[in-house]
């Protein structure tokens, strides 16, 4: 059983056979697929799964806190399994590659900025966009 299936069970989300295929494809993803890419992947397993089913399932998973939606520049929403630990993203504007990272200095700086402005930071999202430096 994959992690998304486990999260569905723990949150009481019913898993049909088609939802299991979608959950497996999402759990196996090492990138942040959009719905079209996810549909291509699940169709390799089950040709009967429609794009509408993928959209509905991803929306259900998102509303249940099982996956996270990202609206990175480029127009299409991308998804990833809700992480157990916080991380930020660096997006290559040329290739579209999405790199996940954690940086303690950035985390500390964000807290210091919030405190300086009279706030306690409760959540944040950091997306950096760049192009690879040619050596």
Secondary structure, 3 states (H helix, E strand, C coil): CCHHHHHHHHHCCCCCHHHHHHHHHHHHCCCCCCHHHHHHHHHCCCCCCCHHHHHHHHHHHHHCCCEEEECCCCCCCEEEECCCCCCEEEEECCCCCEEEECCHHHHHHHHHHHHHCCCCCCCCCCEEEECCCCC
